[in-house]
Every structure is written in C-alpha cells, then in structure tokens.
Amino acid sequence: MKGLLVNLHRDERGVSVIETAFLLPVLITMLISVLQVGLYLQAQNAVRGVAGEMSRAMAVESQKQNQLSNRQIEDMALAVAVSPPYVLKSSQLEVTVDDSTTQDIDRVRKIDINMNYTVPNLLGFAKWGVLDIIYTRQVFVPYADPTPESGTEEDTTGETTGDTGGDTGGDLGTV
C-alpha cells in the first residue's frame, strides 16, 4: 500500500488537466474582455465619425442653398451609421437633432446632434451600463443667403435671369 501512495504522489500525468481547468476560464474571460473593449472603441469612433459626416453634409447643403430639417438630418445620420465603414446596428442607435437653445451668432444655425448607441454585449447575461455611448456634437451651419447673386435679376415668377457669361451663339466663322 505504501508503494502505491508513493507512486501516486510522483505521478504528474493529470497535473496539466487540472492546471488547464483552472486557467482556461481566466484566459477565456481575458479574450472576451479584449474583444469587448475593441467593440466599444470601434463603436465610439464610428459615432464620432457619423457626427462629423453630418457636420460636413450640413455645410455642403448650406453651400447649395438647402436648409435641412432636423428630421432629414436624423434620417441621413441613421443611413450613414448603418453603412460601411461604420456599420452600427440601427436597433441600438438613437439619433436626435435639436436646434440649440442659444443661438449665439447671427445668420448661423447652431444644431446639437445627440447620438446614443448601446455597444453589443459579448456576455449576454451581464448587463453593463458602461457599454452605452452618449455623444453630442454642436454644429454651426450658416443660413442660406437670401439675396440673389450679383449680375442676376429675379423676376416675379422666381426664375433667375441675367448674363450667364457664355456665348449666346452667332457665327462660328467661315472656312
């Protein structure tokens, strides 16, 4: 009997299985945590990128003399957010656009773009409040210039007339 206990004490064949049983949950937890942080950072960059795209889009539309409504901006932001390169989930994204309570600059529209995004949770049973991204960006958009451009006249029908600066036809020349 004493020999059997001595042999059992020196036998190390099952040690690796026991060590794996202890370390595998820790390693899996670390892997899931790294993936979760990566998802969070990607979502945070995407939300900021979408807000920047909306700022640029509103500036371009203002240059074209178009004034977008808050609803149009929200719809555009949702469309941009779910498409590449951002690929956010529309069911977890909420976009609200409001005119700022204070309008500090004349002939400039101050808009608040609010984006709330809940990052997908890799551990479905764990409810973490830190996975919510709340981002607000203030955008300043100049109002469209109501005065017609110089060199043009506006008639009563709303049509713009005036010199277009091009040749109106005429003789092309003779050979």
N, C-alpha and C positions, 0 to 999 in steps of 0.2 A: 504494500500500500504506500509506503514511504517513497518508493521509486516512482510510482505513478504521479504523486504530487510534485516531485522534483521535475519530472518530465513535463508535466502540465505547466509548471512555473516557468520553465525555459522555452516553451513553445510560443513563438511570436507570429504564427500564421494568421490569426484573427485580429491582430492589432490594427492593420490597415483598414479593415472593415469598420472597426469601432471609431478610428480617427476620422474616416470619411463620414460616418453617421453624425459626428459632432460638427465637422467643418462644412459640410455641404449646405446646410440651411444658412449659415453665415455667408458663404460665397454667393448663394442664390439671392439672398437679401441685398448684398452689395451690388450685384449685377442689376437687379431691378431698380435699385436706388439710382444708379448711374443712368440708366435708361430714362427714368422718370425726370431727373434733372435735365437731361438732354431734350426731352419733350417740352418741358417748361421753358427752357431758353429759346428753343425754336419758335414756340408759340408767342413768346414775348417779343422776339424780333419780328415776327410776322405781323403782330398787331401794330407795332410801331411803323412797319413798312406800309401797311394798308393806310394808316392815318397820313403818312407822308404822300402816298399816291393820291389820296383825296385832296390834300392841300394843293398839289400840283394840278390836278384836274379842275379844281375850282378856279385856280389862277388862269388856266388856259381858257376855260369857258367865259371868264370875265373879259379876257382879251378879245374873245369873239362876240362880245356884247350880249352874252347869255347870262341870265341870273338863274341859278339852280335853286329849287325849293329844298327845304330840309328833307322832305321825303325822297326826292330824287337823289340827294347825296347819300342818304341811308341805303337806298337800293343799290346805288353804284358801289358803295363800300362793301356791302354783302356780296355782290357779284365778284368784286376783285378779291375778296378774302378767301373765297372757296376755290378760286382758280390758281393754277401754278403761277408763281413759285411759292405762294403762301399756303395753300391747301388746308385751311382751317375748316373745322366742321361747323356747318351753318346752324345745326341744332344747339350748339354750345356757345354761339356768338350772338351778342346783342349789341346793336349799334343805334345810338340815339344822337341826333344832331339838333342843337338848340342855338338860337341867337343868344349871344352873351347878354347878361343883364345890364352891363355897362358898355356903351359904345363910345370909346374914348377919342376916336379920330373921325373927323368929318369926311364924308363920302367914302368911308371904308366900313364894310360889314364885318363885325367880329363874331365868329362862329366857334362854338365848343363842340368838338367831336368826341363823344364818350363811347368807349368800347369796353365791353365786359366779355371775357372769354374764360370758360372753365376748361382747363387742360385735362385731356383724357387721363384717367387714373389706371395705372397698370395693376394695382391691387384693388379690385372692385369692392372688396369688403371693407376697406379702410376709407373713411370719409375725412379727407384732409381739406381744411379751409384754405390752406396756403396755395392751393392749385388754381385759385381764381386770380385772373389778371384784370385789373381795372386801370384803364389808361384814358387820359383826357388830353386832348391837344387843342390849343387855340389857333384858329386860322383867321388871317386877315385878308379879306377879298375886297378889292376896290369896286365900287358901283360902276356900272356902265356909264360912259359919258353920254349925257342926253343931248349934247349939242352936235349938230352934223359936222362932218369934216369940212375943212376949208376947201373952197373951189367947187363945192356942190350946193345945189339948192334943193330944198324939199318942197314938192308941190302938195296940193291939198289931198291927194289920194294916198300919200305916204310913200310914193315912189321917189327914189333919189335920181336926180338928173344932174348933168354937168359934164365938164370936159373929162374924158377918160384918158387923155394923154396919148391915145393911139391914132394911127392914120385912119381916116374915115373912108378911104377908098381913093378913087381917082385914077389917073393914068399911070400904068405900070412902066411905061416907056416904050419906045419903038426899037426895032432891031435894025 
